[in-house]
Amino acid sequence: MTARQRSDAARDPDDAGFSLVEVMVTMTIMSIMMVIFTGAILQIYRTSTATESLTTAQSQLRLAFQRFDRELRYASWVAEPGMVGTAWYVEFAGPADAGCLQLRLETAPGGGNASDGQGVLQLLRWTPGSPPAAGASGQTIASQILTTGVDPFFDLQTIDETPYASASADAVGTDFATDFRRLRIRLTTKVAAGTAEIDTTFTALNSSRAHVTDDCSEGRPS
């Protein structure tokens, strides 16, 4: 037996190693598995982020309406909503101890109330006879509100209006007329990839047919 043969015979089979083809195949399989695994992790992350963003957006709107629900539901008067410059306004007289209030939504960057920022809904309060100065900042109720695709954001249904009238004379609700002023608010907020929409109508339970105007209208800039 030659020296080469003796060396080959003594070599441990586990030291034989792998061929280049085997190494390349193994690396290819591992790369494919890593791509699949990474893609799954990214998809889970995107789904989690979208869900969290939607939850945040919904929470913003829910908290926004909780902040002025009492004042608006027990208002004695609600103004006709309108737009001054690039901001939407609606004023209302809150309960006896609440004075005057105003909701203001700036719809454009650099608008008349640029300090608010586009898509920021603010609530202003004052006592009758001392209206806020033009452009005065109020309490931020919600932000990141979409200002395209929804117009108007505020819509007033006045006393004796028939908002649910049907074209059919026999339809239920044809003769319905509200006994109170009712303010409809439609807002959509966006946080990252999540959007949430709220469309609700508040009934001013203390409004009356005799109460047509109110000093709270002084709070809107001309």
N, C-alpha and C positions, 0 to 999 in steps of 0.2 A: 504494500500500500504506500503510495507516495505521500509526501508531506501535505500536499493540497487536499488529497482525499481524507487524510486523518483530521485536518482542520475542519473540513465540511461536516465530517461525522460528529465531531465534538461540539459543533455549534448548537446552541439552544434553539429549538424551533420557534420560541416566542420572540427571538431577536431577528426573525426574518424580515420584519418591517412591512410597509405597504408600498404598492406601486403608485406611480404618479397619477394614473387613471383613477385608482381607488380614492386617492386624496381629493382629486377634482370633483368626483361624483359626490363625495361626502360634503364638501364645501358647498356645492350647488344645492343639495337637499337642505342643508342648514340655512342657506340664504333664503330659499323659498319659504321655509318655516318662519324665519324671522320677519319676512315681509308680511306674511299672513297674520302673525301675532301682533306686529306693530300696527297694522291696519285695524285689527279688532280693538286694540287699546284706544286708538285715536277716535274710532267711531263711538265707543263708550264715553269718552271724554266729551265729544261734541254733543252727544245726546244729553249728558248730564249738565253741560253748560247751558244748552237751550232750555231744559226744564227749569233750571235755577233762574234763568233770565225771565222766563214767563211767570214764574212764581213771584219774582221781585216786582215785575210790572203790575201784576194783579194786586199785590199788596199795596203798592203806591196808590192805585185808584181807590181801593177799599178804604184806606186810611184818609184819603182826600175827602171822601164823602162823609165819613164819620165826623170829620172836623167841623163841618158846617151843616150837618143834617138837622140838628135841633133848631138852629136859627132860621133855616129856610122852611122847614115844615111848619113852624109856628109864626111865620112872617104875616104881617097885617097888610103888606103891599109889596108887589113885585113890579119892577119897571119893565118896559118893552126893551129887550136886548138890542144892542146896536154896536156898530163898529166905528171907532174914531181912529183915523190913521190906519195903523196895522194891528190894532188891539181890539179884541172883543170885550164888551162891558155888559154887566147886568147888575142893577142895584136892587136892594130889598130892605124893608124895615123889619128888623128882627123882633123878638119878644120885647116886652116893656123894658127890660133891663139890658138889652143888647144894642140899642141905638141903631145906627145905619151900617149897612154892610155892602160890599161890592166885590163881585168876582171879576177878575181881569185876566185875560189870556193874550199874551203877545204872540203874534203869528209870523213875525219876520225878524231876521237878525238886523240889528241896528235900527229898529223901529222907534216909535214915539216913546216907548218904555224900554229902551235898550238895556237898562240896568236889570230888568227882569230876565232877559235872555229869551230867545225864541223857544216856544213850547213850554213856558213856565206859567202855571196857574197860580195867581195870588189872591188872597182874601184881605181886603182893607176894611177897617172899622173906624167910625167917627161918631161924634155926637151931632145931632141936627144943629145947623147953624155954623159949624166949624168943619167944613169939608176938607179933605186932604189936598195938599198942593199938587199941581199937575206933575205927574211922573213920580209921585211919592211911592216908596216901596211899602209893600204889605207883607203879610205872612205867606210864605211859600207853601202851597197846599200840595202841588204835584209838579214834577218836571218831566222832561223828555216826552212831552205830548206831541203827537204828530199833528201838524198844522196844514196838511194837504189831504184832500179827499173827503173832508167832513166840513160842511158849511150849510147852515149855521151850527155853531157849537152849542148855542143857547137858543131856545125857542119858547116863547110865551103863549100859553093858551089862556085867554081872558075869560072872565065870567060871561056866561050865556053862549060861549063858543061851543060848536058841535064838532069836536075833533074826530069823533068816531062815526059821523054820519055816513050812511051807505047809499049807493045809487038806487038800491031797491027800496021801494016804499014800505015793504012788509018786513024788512030786515030788522032784527033786534038791535036796538041802540040807535035807530035812525033819528029819534027825537031827543036823544040824550043831550043835555047841555050842562056843563059844569057850573056849580055854584061858587066855586073858588078859583082863584088864579093858580095856574099850574105851570111850573117851569120845567121844561125838558132839557136835559144836559147830555150831550153825546161827546165822549172823549175817547181817544185811543192813545195809549202810551207805549213806547218802545224802549226796551232795555236790552242792549246787545242784539241777539237774534230773536228775542221774545217780544211779542206784542199782546196787549190785552185791551179789550174794548168794553166800555160801559155806556149803556143807554138807559137812562132812568128819568122818571118824571116825579118831581116833588110837588105836593099839593100844599099851598099856603092856607092852613086851616083857619087862620084868623082874618083872612081877607074878606071884605064885604063889598056889596054892590055900591054902597054909598062912598066908599073910599077909592077915589079915582086917581088922585095925585098924592104925592108925598114929598116932604122936604128932602128925602134921601136922593132924589134925582139931582140935587146940587153937586153930588160927588163925582159926576161924570164930566170930564173935560169937554169943552166945546170944540 
